[in-house]
Amino acid sequence: MRELQMLWLINGVLMKRSNFYPNGEFIPYQMPQDFRPSQGRGSCGNCGMFSQRHLFCGVYRTKGVKDTYVCNKWRPRHFKR
């Protein structure tokens, strides 16, 4: 399955990603359509542009980002916290 696409085709209808995390919190509107739950090793929590302390994404300049999600701009962290 191509779950990593920006838009999903469900019964012939293109669907966007949800605007809410599973717990009901809003996903910041600045996050792209390819923002999704992480399936592998890469996630916001180990991205070089993510601040765990503030839940801040430096790529999209927004707070409220969950560390278990990922987008296509993920890049590895080159230093230890």
C-alpha positions in Angstrom: 0.0 0.0 0.0 1.1 3.6 -0.6 0.2 5.0 2.8 3.1 7.5 2.6 1.5 9.6 -0.2 0.3 13.1 0.3 -3.3 12.2 -0.6 -4.9 8.8 -0.3 -7.3 7.3 -2.8 -10.3 5.7 -0.9 -13.2 4.4 -3.0 -12.2 6.6 -5.9 -12.1 9.8 -3.7 -8.9 11.7 -2.9 -8.6 12.2 0.9 -6.4 14.7 2.8 -4.7 13.8 6.0 -6.6 14.5 9.2 -6.3 17.8 10.9 -6.2 16.1 14.3 -3.9 13.7 16.2 -5.6 10.5 17.3 -6.0 12.0 20.8 -8.1 14.9 19.4 -5.4 17.6 19.5 -5.0 19.8 16.5 -2.2 19.2 14.0 -0.6 22.6 13.4 -1.9 24.0 10.0 1.7 24.8 9.0 2.5 21.1 8.7 2.4 19.6 5.2 0.0 17.1 3.8 2.8 14.4 3.9 2.9 14.7 7.8 2.1 11.2 9.0 2.7 8.7 11.8 6.3 7.3 11.6 6.6 3.8 10.3 10.3 3.4 10.5 13.4 4.8 12.1 12.9 8.4 11.0 10.6 10.5 13.1 10.3 14.1 14.3 11.9 13.0 17.6 15.2 12.3 15.9 15.1 14.9 13.2 17.9 17.5 13.2 15.3 20.4 13.0 13.1 19.3 15.9 13.3 20.6 19.5 11.9 18.0 21.9 11.8 20.6 24.8 9.4 22.9 23.0 7.8 20.3 20.5 9.0 22.8 17.8 9.6 22.0 14.1 12.4 24.2 12.8 11.5 23.4 9.1 7.9 24.6 9.4 8.5 27.0 12.3 5.6 25.7 14.5 4.9 24.3 17.9 2.7 21.4 18.9 4.5 18.8 16.7 4.4 15.2 18.0 7.8 13.4 18.1 6.3 10.1 16.7 5.3 11.7 13.4 7.4 12.4 10.3 7.3 14.4 7.0 9.3 14.2 3.8 11.7 16.9 5.0 13.1 14.7 7.8 16.9 14.8 8.1 19.1 12.9 10.6 20.3 14.5 13.9 24.1 14.7 13.9 24.5 15.4 17.6 23.4 13.8 20.9 20.9 15.4 23.2 
